[in-house]
Amino acid sequence: MAASTADAAISLLCQQLQQDIQAQFGFAAAPAWLQQIVALLVQDHAGFAQQPRSMQLQLLLEQLLLADFRQAGAGGVLPQNVKVGHTSVA
């Protein structure tokens, strides 16, 4: 029972981190990679889930920089309203 609770907490944290990564960096991490890395960070860094989001993202991005992008990345995500920005440039 405890394992499923921990898995659910990691899944929720992954969803939140994925949203933050997309919003701040325009990049989507591959869900399986993100799940694996977050589980390792929770295991290796005491209190990872309770750390400020900025610290969680920093640790995650450090792992991303060391990762094989073919496994870690789900591709670029264009910002919302990209068409508006494109048409407003003179």
ZIWO-V626037 format. One record per helix or strand of 3 or more residues. SS is the DSSP state (alpha for helix, beta for strand). FROM is the first residue (numbers start at 1). TO is the last residue. If there is no record, write none. Layout:
BEGIN
SS:FROM:TO + SS:FROM:TO
END
This chain:
BEGIN
alpha:2:25 + beta:27:29 + alpha:31:44 + alpha:48:50 + alpha:53:66 + alpha:69:72 + beta:73:76 + alpha:82:88
END
